[in-house]
Amino acid sequence: MSYKIIRIKTEDKKRLERLAEIFGFKSLSEALRYAISVAEKEANKIEADLESALKSLKYARDIGETRAEDVDEYLYGEG
Protein backbone atom coordinates (compact mmCIF):
# COMPACT_ATOMS: atom_id res chain seq x y z
CA MET A 1 0.00 0.00 0.00
CA SER A 2 1.36 3.40 -0.87
CA TYR A 3 0.62 6.69 0.83
CA LYS A 4 0.52 10.29 -0.36
CA ILE A 5 0.37 13.50 1.57
CA ILE A 6 -2.45 15.82 0.59
CA ARG A 7 -3.01 19.40 1.63
CA ILE A 8 -6.45 20.47 2.74
CA LYS A 9 -7.78 23.57 4.42
CA THR A 10 -7.90 23.53 8.20
CA GLU A 11 -11.68 23.93 8.09
CA ASP A 12 -12.00 20.79 5.92
CA LYS A 13 -9.71 18.85 8.26
CA LYS A 14 -11.94 19.80 11.19
CA ARG A 15 -15.01 18.66 9.27
CA LEU A 16 -13.30 15.37 8.49
CA GLU A 17 -12.38 14.96 12.17
CA ARG A 18 -16.04 15.53 13.14
CA LEU A 19 -17.12 12.93 10.58
CA ALA A 20 -14.59 10.45 11.95
CA GLU A 21 -15.86 11.07 15.47
CA ILE A 22 -19.52 10.72 14.51
CA PHE A 23 -19.00 7.40 12.72
CA GLY A 24 -16.32 6.08 15.05
CA PHE A 25 -13.55 5.91 12.48
CA LYS A 26 -10.06 5.40 13.90
CA SER A 27 -8.36 7.63 11.35
CA LEU A 28 -9.01 10.54 9.06
CA SER A 29 -8.20 8.35 6.08
CA GLU A 30 -11.13 6.05 6.97
CA ALA A 31 -13.41 9.08 7.20
CA LEU A 32 -12.13 10.34 3.86
CA ARG A 33 -12.71 6.95 2.21
CA TYR A 34 -16.26 6.95 3.57
CA ALA A 35 -16.91 10.49 2.31
CA ILE A 36 -15.60 9.57 -1.15
CA SER A 37 -17.82 6.46 -1.26
CA VAL A 38 -20.90 8.49 -0.35
CA ALA A 39 -20.03 11.13 -2.95
CA GLU A 40 -19.61 8.47 -5.64
CA LYS A 41 -23.02 6.95 -4.82
CA GLU A 42 -24.66 10.37 -4.96
CA ALA A 43 -22.98 11.12 -8.29
CA ASN A 44 -24.35 7.86 -9.70
CA LYS A 45 -27.88 8.80 -8.56
CA ILE A 46 -27.62 12.14 -10.31
CA GLU A 47 -26.43 10.47 -13.50
CA ALA A 48 -29.42 8.10 -13.49
CA ASP A 49 -31.85 10.97 -12.93
CA LEU A 50 -30.25 12.93 -15.75
CA GLU A 51 -30.76 10.03 -18.15
CA SER A 52 -34.46 9.90 -17.26
CA ALA A 53 -34.82 13.63 -17.76
CA LEU A 54 -33.15 13.49 -21.16
CA LYS A 55 -35.40 10.61 -22.24
CA SER A 56 -38.48 12.58 -21.26
CA LEU A 57 -37.38 15.47 -23.50
CA LYS A 58 -38.13 13.19 -26.44
CA TYR A 59 -41.82 13.94 -25.78
CA ALA A 60 -41.42 17.65 -25.09
CA ARG A 61 -42.95 20.32 -27.28
CA ASP A 62 -42.92 24.10 -27.33
CA ILE A 63 -46.08 25.50 -25.75
CA GLY A 64 -45.04 29.12 -26.08
CA GLU A 65 -44.73 31.62 -23.26
CA THR A 66 -45.86 30.22 -19.91
CA ARG A 67 -46.41 31.21 -16.29
CA ALA A 68 -45.06 29.07 -13.45
CA GLU A 69 -48.30 29.52 -11.49
CA ASP A 70 -50.20 27.65 -14.23
CA VAL A 71 -48.00 24.54 -14.31
CA ASP A 72 -50.85 22.20 -13.28
CA GLU A 73 -52.99 23.48 -16.11
CA TYR A 74 -50.16 22.93 -18.60
CA LEU A 75 -49.54 19.39 -17.36
CA TYR A 76 -53.06 18.15 -16.69
CA GLY A 77 -55.32 20.39 -18.74
CA GLU A 78 -58.03 22.82 -17.63
CA GLY A 79 -59.20 22.15 -14.23
N, C-alpha and C positions, 0 to 999 in steps of 0.2 A: 504494500500500500504506500502510495506517495502522498506527500503533504505539500501544500502551498500556503503561503501567507497572503491574506487579502486585507485590504484597508477598507474600513467602513467608518462612517461617522459615529461619534460617541453616542448620539441619540439612538441610532440603529442598533448599536451594541447593547444599550440598555433595554431596548424593546426585545431583543433576542434573549437577553438574560431573564426578562419577565416571562417570556414564552417558555423558556427552559424550566423556570420555577413552577409555572402553572401546570405543565404536563409532567413534571418530575424527571426531566432529562438530566443526565449527569454531566453533560458538556454542551457548550454552545454549538459545536458541530452537529450534535444530534438534533438540536432545536432548528438549526439551519436546514438540515436534511428534511425534517418534517415540513418546514415552511415551503421548501421547494416542491415537495410532493403535493402539498395542498394547492399550490399555485399551478402546477401542471394539470391537476384534475380540473381546476376551475377553467383553465385555458381550453381544455378539451370540451367542457360543457358549452363554452361560448362558441367554439367552432361548430358544434352540432346545431346550435340554435341559429347560427348564421346560415348554414346550409338550408335549413327549413325556411328561413325568411327568403332566401334567394329563389327557392323553388316556388314559393307562393307568388312571387313577382311575375311568374309565367301567366298568371290569371289577372294581373292588374290591368287597369285601363284608366285613361285620363278622364276625370269627371269635371274638369274645369276648376274654377276658383271655389274654394270651400271654406267653411267656418268650423273650427274645432268643436264648438258647442253642439253642432249638428251631426256628430259622428255616428250616433245610433241610427239616425235617419238614413245616412249614406250607406251604412252596413246592412240595415234590416228593412229599409223601406219606410214609408209614411206610417206614423203610428198611432 
